[in-house]
Amino acid sequence: MPEAKKEQTPPTETTPTLELGVTEPEEGVYDVYSNFININWTPHDVRIRFGQVVPSPPQKVAPNVTMVVEERVAVTLAWAEAKFLRDLLGQLVAKYEEKNGEIKIGQMFAL
């Protein structure tokens, strides 16, 4: 049985347009490093908090140093964007492992 063609709704004056392309603010993009992730959610969105594990106090580097997580940035996404990000990261990890071998996840990160 042939598939029915889906009709696309033509844009109207009230339809917002989206230009695809990446632009960067004049002052540059905020760049962070993260080796710690915490996620929480509501029925409306997902919040991902990125942090970095660092020694406390910062100057102390010794075998018995206390480590803390310094939060670097938090990103809140709509559920649809979270699902898109899941798929995008899944594809990226699969391609990376295809070329470089399996990424090992430590016991600390097991779900």
Buried (B, 14 or more C-beta within 10 A) or exposed (E): EEEEEEEEEEEEEEEEEEEEEEEEEEEEEEEEEBEBEEEEEEEEBBBBBBBBEBEEEEEEEEEEEEEEBEEBEEEBBEEEEBEEBEEEEEEEEEEEEEEEEEEEEEEEEEE
